[in-house]
Each structure stands twice: as structure tokens, then as C-alpha cells.
């Protein structure tokens, strides 16, 4: 694939002063959680909203608000559905290695914190505010996400990480990356989707699949292609921590 970086480049090994930015939906979760909800509930109209966002006709805030507004389920049913979605367990090895090495790792999601926190909890992790990534030692998973509160009347959404400089994303991953990189020597980005396109361009090393890989290949930017986090771990962690 054009622009793809060699997997044997030893400079890719994770180091103490690295900062790992990792997307959640479609990267840590096997499928995008919002899309999985749409498909599970057969919300065909929500797909048209999704396409409007991907075409740039609406921003992600409108997309999320309208899509989750269609989810008419009791609180328990929402949680049971979220609990059925598969996770990439390769995340555990990566997170543990980052702690052992002393590298920073932060989850950045333009999805909702209620399911990010719940699903990472299934892997045995407690989450904490994203700014905690600059603190060491640390046993939680710092994360930035939009806020979602599950009620008996649906899911209420707010956007605490919206940037005044960007009118497209509820959670500006680029703003987080630019603000936090001063505390680290290198930024490593791992992602798959449209909400990763802007921030990943400012990273020093990119692992990409799906829409993000297509964008980087078309533009000739270097990246490492992957399908599972086990493949990312083979590049970042071998042979020192394995």
C-alpha cells in the first residue's frame, strides 16, 4: 500500500517518553459502537445521518445527537446491548506495556464516555480524565470522550471537549494532541476512522486501518497498516516487553 511504513523499522519501539493516542470505536472495540447500535436496532434512518456526517454536510455533534436520539430503550437494555459488543483484547497488552515502560497512553473518542468506560471496565480497566496521562505512575486509562448519560428517556449527550477552533468534531482530538505533546518526545497515533483524520496527521508515527489507512495511502503519508491490536503490539513492543 502506498505510503505504508516498514514493520521492521526499529525506531517504532515504544519508549518511555512516547505518548500513544488510541481511538476507541473500531480500534479498541472491534466495531464502531454507534454503528453497532444502529445495526442492532435496525435504525435505517440513522445510516443516512451517518453518511451526511461522512460527506461533511453535518458535524459529528449533530450526527451523534440525532442518532442516539433514535435509541428508545430502557436503561438496562442499553447496557445489555453495549455489553454484547466485542473488544480487541490486544489493548490489555499495549496498556500494560505503556505502564511498565513509563509511556503515556490516552484513549481519544468522538463517541460517548458511558460506553467507553463500561467497555474498558470489561477489560479490567478503570478510566480517568485524559489530562491524567501526564502523571506517573498511573494505573487508570486516561480518556477524552463526549459525555453520554443513559436515562429512562434515552441518552443525553453533551460535548465538554469541543474546540472553538473546530466546528466538525464534538471531541477535538487534534487539540488534545497539540496540547499534550509538549510533555512527550513523540506521539504515536492508532486509529481507523473519519474522526482520526485530522489529529493523525500531526503524529510522528501512525498505525492506521480502514478509512484512516485509505486517507494516508492516497495522500502518500507514511503509516503502518494493521487489522488488530496484536499487530500493533508486534511492532511497538517486540522484543523487549514480550
Secondary structure, DSSP 8 states (H G I E B T S, - for coil): -TTB--TT-GGGS--TTEEEEEE-TTTTBSS-HHHHHHHHTT-HHHHHHHHHHHTTSS-HHHHHHHHHTT----HHHHHHHHHTS-B-THHHHHHHHHHHHT-EEEEEEEEEHHHHHHHHHHTT--EEEGGGGGSSS--SEEEEEEEEEEETTEEEEE-TT--TT-SS-SS-HHHHHHHHGGGSSEEEEEE-SGGGHHHHTT-SEEEE-HHHHHHHHHHT--BEE-SSHHHHHHHHTTTTT-
